[in-house]
């Protein structure tokens, strides 16, 4: 099988929740989900959480299955590590494929890489969250000094640049908050260059990591962290709208059993 993504590429698929709802009813996506996902869906109390969960799972299943055909969205199987980071079941992978998911506000994103640890974070810019008090708690001293040097009008945007980069790195490591946010430092040097420094106890190898920042939509910040061979660190970043792919799956005739969703 010819891989749909090469080691020097990064693919990001985005979908707007509101745009999806203007074309489709989220409940139609239930037939793509596994039994355990449906049970999790039914446990969610708020309708907005149910809708976000459905669209997120449909995004992952629809797009990822297209990379490893003939696996279908409904038959795709996932595993997760001890800290909850998901992966495609190894027996379904014809070539190494890694992914990560993030959502904030109206946007859901799926990042895909070829055989490389990857972390994605997208955040809606919110001045009520971007405060000096929170910054001092989650950023390292080195990072906070960089943030203080930003123009006041750019404080919120700069805060979320740090936040998304740090979250993306933690998600790529797949260790959750066992790594404290303020235990490593990022040195911002423009949109295309981001350096990372670790405190001695973290023992990280900066040469293994590369970072990309991008703007997923107006009033949002996005970042990717990738652990890869140095020869593959000039990644080509491809960003696509996932709505057409999800829509085409909903329009594909399928033989479905009857289910009751409560």
C-alpha positions as CSV (number, residue, x, y, z in Angstrom):
1,X,0.0,0.0,0.0
2,X,1.3,3.5,-0.9
3,X,1.1,5.7,2.1
4,X,-1.1,8.8,1.8
5,X,1.4,10.8,3.9
6,X,5.2,10.8,3.7
7,X,7.6,11.2,6.7
8,X,8.3,14.8,5.8
9,X,4.6,15.8,5.8
10,X,2.1,16.9,8.5
11,X,-1.6,16.9,7.8
12,X,-4.1,18.8,9.8
13,X,-7.9,18.3,9.2
14,X,-10.3,20.9,10.7
15,X,-14.0,21.0,11.1
16,X,-16.3,23.7,12.5
17,X,-19.0,22.3,14.8
18,X,-21.5,25.0,13.8
19,X,-20.8,24.6,10.1
20,X,-21.2,20.8,10.4
21,X,-24.6,21.4,12.2
22,X,-25.7,23.7,9.4
23,X,-25.4,20.7,7.0
24,X,-26.1,17.6,9.1
25,X,-27.7,16.4,12.3
26,X,-24.9,15.2,14.6
27,X,-26.9,12.2,15.7
28,X,-26.6,10.7,12.2
29,X,-22.9,10.0,13.1
30,X,-23.8,7.4,15.7
31,X,-23.6,4.6,13.2
32,X,-19.9,5.3,12.7
33,X,-19.1,4.8,16.4
34,X,-18.2,1.7,18.4
35,X,-20.4,0.3,21.2
36,X,-18.1,1.7,23.9
37,X,-18.1,5.2,22.2
38,X,-21.9,5.1,22.1
39,X,-22.0,4.2,25.8
40,X,-19.7,7.1,26.5
41,X,-21.9,9.4,24.3
42,X,-25.0,8.4,26.3
43,X,-23.3,9.2,29.6
44,X,-22.7,12.9,28.6
45,X,-25.3,15.1,30.2
46,X,-25.0,18.2,28.1
47,X,-26.2,18.3,24.5
48,X,-23.3,20.5,23.4
49,X,-20.9,17.9,24.8
50,X,-22.7,15.1,23.1
51,X,-22.5,16.9,19.7
52,X,-18.8,17.8,20.1
53,X,-18.0,14.1,21.0
54,X,-19.9,12.8,18.0
55,X,-18.3,15.1,15.6
56,X,-14.8,14.5,17.1
57,X,-15.2,10.7,16.8
58,X,-16.6,11.0,13.3
59,X,-13.7,13.2,12.2
60,X,-11.2,10.7,13.6
61,X,-12.9,7.6,12.1
62,X,-13.7,9.1,8.7
63,X,-10.3,10.7,8.0
64,X,-8.0,8.1,9.5
65,X,-9.8,5.2,7.7
66,X,-9.2,7.0,4.4
67,X,-5.5,6.8,5.1
68,X,-5.6,3.0,5.6
69,X,-8.2,1.7,3.2
70,X,-9.9,-0.8,3.0
71,X,-10.5,-0.2,6.7
72,X,-13.9,1.5,7.1
73,X,-14.7,4.2,9.6
74,X,-17.0,2.0,11.6
75,X,-14.5,-0.9,11.7
76,X,-11.5,1.2,12.8
77,X,-10.1,0.1,16.2
78,X,-8.2,2.2,18.7
79,X,-5.9,1.5,21.6
80,X,-4.5,3.9,24.2
81,X,-1.5,4.1,26.4
82,X,-1.4,4.2,30.2
83,X,-2.1,8.0,30.2
84,X,-5.0,7.8,27.7
85,X,-3.2,8.8,24.5
86,X,-5.1,7.1,21.6
87,X,-3.5,5.2,18.7
88,X,-4.8,3.0,15.8
89,X,-4.7,-0.7,16.6
90,X,-1.4,-2.0,15.2
91,X,-3.0,-4.9,13.4
92,X,-4.9,-2.4,11.2
93,X,-1.9,-0.3,10.2
94,X,-0.3,-1.1,6.8
95,X,2.3,1.6,7.5
96,X,3.2,3.7,10.6
97,X,0.5,6.3,11.1
98,X,0.2,8.5,14.2
99,X,-2.4,11.1,15.1
100,X,-3.6,13.6,17.7
101,X,-6.9,15.4,18.3
102,X,-7.7,18.8,19.8
103,X,-10.8,20.9,20.2
104,X,-11.6,24.4,21.5
105,X,-14.6,26.6,21.0
106,X,-16.2,25.8,17.6
107,X,-13.2,24.0,16.1
108,X,-12.1,20.4,16.2
109,X,-8.7,19.4,14.7
110,X,-7.0,16.2,13.8
111,X,-3.2,16.1,13.1
112,X,-1.7,13.1,11.2
113,X,2.0,12.1,10.8
114,X,3.9,9.2,9.3
115,X,5.7,7.2,12.1
116,X,6.5,10.2,14.3
117,X,5.2,11.2,17.8
118,X,2.9,14.1,17.3
119,X,0.9,16.5,19.5
120,X,-1.7,19.0,18.4
121,X,-3.3,21.8,20.4
122,X,-5.7,24.5,19.2
123,X,-7.1,27.1,21.5
124,X,-9.7,30.0,21.1
125,X,-8.1,33.2,22.2
126,X,-9.7,34.2,25.5
127,X,-8.5,37.3,27.4
128,X,-10.3,36.1,30.6
129,X,-7.9,33.1,30.6
130,X,-4.8,34.9,29.5
131,X,-3.9,36.5,32.8
132,X,-0.6,37.3,34.4
133,X,-1.7,35.2,37.4
134,X,-2.2,32.0,35.3
135,X,0.9,32.7,33.2
136,X,3.1,32.8,36.3
137,X,1.6,29.4,37.3
138,X,1.9,27.5,34.1
139,X,4.9,29.1,32.4
140,X,8.5,28.7,33.3
141,X,10.4,31.8,34.6
142,X,12.2,32.1,31.2
143,X,8.9,32.0,29.3
144,X,7.2,34.5,31.6
145,X,10.0,37.0,30.9
146,X,9.4,36.6,27.2
147,X,5.7,37.1,27.7
148,X,6.3,40.3,29.7
149,X,8.3,41.7,26.9
150,X,5.4,41.4,24.5
151,X,3.4,44.6,23.7
152,X,0.2,44.8,25.9
153,X,-2.0,44.5,22.8
154,X,-0.3,41.2,22.0
155,X,-0.3,39.7,25.5
156,X,-3.3,37.4,25.0
157,X,-2.1,36.1,21.6
158,X,1.4,35.6,22.9
159,X,0.1,33.7,26.0
160,X,-1.8,31.3,23.8
161,X,1.2,30.8,21.6
162,X,3.1,29.5,24.6
163,X,0.1,27.6,25.9
164,X,-0.6,25.7,22.6
165,X,3.1,24.9,22.1
166,X,3.5,23.5,25.6
167,X,0.2,21.5,25.4
168,X,1.2,20.1,22.0
169,X,4.5,19.0,23.4
170,X,2.9,17.2,26.4
171,X,0.4,15.5,24.1
172,X,3.2,14.4,21.8
173,X,5.0,12.8,24.8
174,X,1.8,11.0,25.7
175,X,2.4,11.3,29.4
176,X,-0.3,13.8,30.4
177,X,0.3,16.1,33.2
178,X,2.9,13.8,34.8
179,X,5.2,16.4,33.1
180,X,4.5,19.8,34.9
181,X,3.9,22.6,32.4
182,X,6.5,24.8,34.1
183,X,9.2,22.1,34.1
184,X,10.4,22.9,30.5
185,X,10.9,26.1,28.6
186,X,10.2,27.2,25.0
187,X,12.1,30.0,23.3
188,X,9.9,31.7,20.7
189,X,11.8,33.0,17.8
190,X,9.1,33.8,15.2
191,X,6.4,31.7,13.7
192,X,8.6,29.2,12.0
193,X,11.3,28.7,14.7
194,X,10.7,27.5,18.2
195,X,13.4,26.1,20.4
196,X,12.9,24.0,23.5
197,X,14.9,23.8,26.7
198,X,14.4,21.3,29.5
199,X,15.3,21.5,33.1
200,X,17.9,18.8,34.1
201,X,15.3,16.5,35.7
202,X,13.3,16.3,32.4
203,X,16.2,14.9,30.4
204,X,14.8,15.8,27.1
205,X,16.8,15.9,23.8
206,X,16.0,19.1,22.0
207,X,17.3,17.9,18.7
208,X,14.6,15.2,18.5
209,X,11.8,17.8,18.5
210,X,10.4,20.3,16.1
211,X,7.5,22.7,16.4
212,X,5.1,24.4,14.1
213,X,2.7,27.2,14.8
214,X,-0.4,27.9,12.6
215,X,-3.6,29.9,12.7
216,X,-6.5,27.5,12.4
217,X,-9.1,30.3,12.2
218,X,-9.6,33.9,13.2
219,X,-9.2,34.3,17.0
220,X,-7.6,30.9,17.4
221,X,-4.0,29.7,17.9
222,X,-2.6,26.3,16.9
223,X,0.6,24.4,17.5
224,X,2.2,21.1,16.6
225,X,5.0,19.2,18.3
226,X,6.8,16.5,16.4
227,X,9.5,14.0,17.6
228,X,11.3,12.8,14.5
229,X,14.6,12.1,12.8
230,X,16.4,15.4,12.1
231,X,16.3,14.6,8.4
232,X,12.5,14.9,8.5
233,X,12.2,18.2,10.4
234,X,11.5,20.4,7.5
235,X,7.9,19.2,7.4
236,X,5.5,20.3,4.8
237,X,2.3,21.4,6.6
238,X,-1.0,20.7,4.8
239,X,-4.2,22.0,6.3
240,X,-7.6,20.8,5.0
241,X,-11.3,21.2,5.7
242,X,-12.7,17.9,6.9
243,X,-16.4,18.7,6.4
244,X,-16.6,17.4,2.8
245,X,-15.0,14.0,3.8
246,X,-17.4,13.5,6.7
247,X,-20.3,14.6,4.5
248,X,-19.4,12.1,1.8
249,X,-19.4,9.3,4.4
250,X,-22.9,10.2,5.6
251,X,-24.1,10.1,2.0
252,X,-22.6,6.7,1.3
253,X,-25.2,3.9,1.5
254,X,-24.5,1.4,4.2
255,X,-26.3,-1.6,5.6
256,X,-27.0,-0.7,9.2
257,X,-28.5,-2.6,12.0
258,X,-31.1,-0.9,14.2
259,X,-29.9,0.8,17.3
260,X,-31.5,2.6,20.1
261,X,-29.6,5.5,21.6
262,X,-31.9,6.6,24.5
